[in-house]
Amino acid sequence: MHELSVTESILTIVLKHAQTHKAEKVLAVNLKIGELSELVGDCIQHYFDYLSKGTIAEGAIIDVERSPIVFQCKDCENTFGVSLRDSRDFACPRCSGVKVSLLSGREFYIKDITIS
C-alpha cells in the first residue's frame, strides 16, 4: 500500500517539473526502481492514473526500469550480481567472503519525464 504515498510524491514532482517547462501534457514518466524495492510498477501506474485525473499528467504512461542487485566483496573487491529468484546467498562467488557492500538494487528515482 505504500505505492500510494510514493505515487503521490511522483505526481507532485512530475507536475512541478511540467509547470517549470511550460508543458501542455505529460506523456510518460520513466522510473528506475531497484530489484530490492518492494514497489510494484503496476500498482504505481494504477495509483498514478487515479491521482492524475484532471491534471496535465492524466493518461501518462509509467515505465519502470528495474536495476539489478549488485554487491562488491570487501575482501577481494569482486563485483557480482545476485538474483533473488535464484538465491538468497550474498556470498562472493570468487572468495566466498560474506562482507559485502550493496552497489545497486535499492534505487528509486524518476529517470525522465516526457512532455509536450
C-alpha positions as CSV (number, residue, x, y, z in Angstrom):
1,M,0.0,0.0,0.0
2,H,3.0,2.3,0.3
3,E,2.8,2.7,-3.5
4,L,0.0,5.3,-2.9
5,S,2.2,7.7,-1.0
6,V,5.1,7.1,-3.3
7,T,2.9,7.8,-6.3
8,E,1.6,11.0,-4.7
9,S,5.2,12.2,-4.5
10,I,6.0,11.2,-8.0
11,L,2.9,13.1,-9.3
12,T,3.9,16.2,-7.3
13,I,7.4,16.1,-8.8
14,V,6.2,15.5,-12.3
15,L,3.6,18.3,-12.2
16,K,6.2,20.7,-10.7
17,H,8.7,20.0,-13.5
18,A,6.0,20.1,-16.2
19,Q,4.9,23.5,-15.0
20,T,8.5,24.7,-14.9
21,H,9.0,23.7,-18.5
22,K,5.5,25.1,-19.5
23,A,4.3,21.6,-20.6
24,E,0.8,21.2,-22.0
25,K,0.8,17.4,-21.4
26,V,2.8,14.8,-19.6
27,L,3.1,11.8,-21.8
28,A,5.3,9.4,-19.8
29,V,7.2,9.1,-16.6
30,N,10.3,6.8,-16.6
31,L,11.2,5.4,-13.2
32,K,14.3,3.4,-12.1
33,I,13.5,1.0,-9.3
34,G,15.9,-1.5,-7.7
35,E,15.1,-5.2,-7.6
36,L,15.3,-5.0,-3.8
37,S,12.5,-2.4,-3.7
38,E,9.1,-3.8,-2.8
39,L,7.4,-1.2,-5.2
40,V,5.2,-2.8,-7.9
41,G,5.1,-1.0,-11.2
42,D,1.5,-1.9,-12.0
43,C,0.4,-0.5,-8.6
44,I,2.2,2.7,-9.3
45,Q,0.5,3.0,-12.7
46,H,-2.9,2.3,-11.1
47,Y,-2.5,5.0,-8.4
48,F,-1.0,7.4,-10.9
49,D,-4.0,7.0,-13.2
50,Y,-6.3,7.7,-10.2
51,L,-4.3,10.6,-8.7
52,S,-3.6,12.4,-12.0
53,K,-7.2,12.7,-13.2
54,G,-8.0,16.3,-14.2
55,T,-4.3,17.2,-14.4
56,I,-2.0,17.5,-17.4
57,A,-0.5,14.2,-16.3
58,E,-3.7,12.3,-16.8
59,G,-3.2,9.3,-19.2
60,A,0.6,9.4,-18.8
61,I,2.4,6.0,-19.0
62,I,4.6,4.9,-16.2
63,D,7.6,3.0,-17.4
64,V,9.6,1.1,-14.8
65,E,13.2,0.0,-15.4
66,R,14.5,-2.4,-12.8
67,S,18.1,-2.1,-11.6
68,P,19.8,-5.3,-10.7
69,I,21.1,-6.3,-7.3
70,V,24.9,-5.8,-7.4
71,F,27.3,-6.3,-4.5
72,Q,31.0,-5.7,-4.0
73,C,33.1,-8.0,-1.8
74,K,35.0,-6.1,0.8
75,D,37.7,-8.8,0.9
76,C,38.6,-9.3,-2.8
77,E,36.7,-6.3,-4.3
78,N,34.9,-8.6,-6.7
79,T,31.7,-7.1,-8.1
80,F,28.8,-9.6,-8.6
81,G,25.1,-9.7,-9.2
82,V,22.5,-11.6,-7.3
83,S,19.1,-12.8,-8.4
84,L,16.6,-13.1,-5.5
85,R,14.7,-15.6,-7.6
86,D,17.6,-17.9,-7.8
87,S,19.3,-17.4,-4.4
88,R,19.4,-15.6,-1.2
89,D,23.1,-16.2,-0.9
90,F,25.0,-13.0,-0.9
91,A,28.5,-14.5,-0.5
92,C,31.2,-13.6,-3.0
93,P,31.4,-16.2,-5.8
94,R,35.1,-15.6,-6.1
95,C,36.3,-15.9,-2.5
96,S,33.2,-16.9,-0.6
97,G,33.5,-13.8,1.5
98,V,30.3,-12.6,3.3
99,K,31.4,-9.0,3.9
100,V,29.8,-7.2,1.0
101,S,28.6,-3.7,0.1
102,L,25.4,-3.1,-1.9
103,L,26.2,-1.1,-5.0
104,S,22.8,-1.4,-6.8
105,G,19.3,-2.7,-6.2
106,R,17.7,-0.2,-3.8
107,E,17.4,2.7,-6.2
108,F,14.2,4.6,-6.7
109,Y,14.1,7.7,-8.8
110,I,12.5,9.5,-11.8
111,K,14.8,9.0,-14.7
112,D,13.0,11.3,-17.1
113,I,9.6,12.8,-18.0
114,T,8.2,13.0,-21.5
115,I,6.2,16.1,-22.0
116,S,4.6,18.0,-24.9
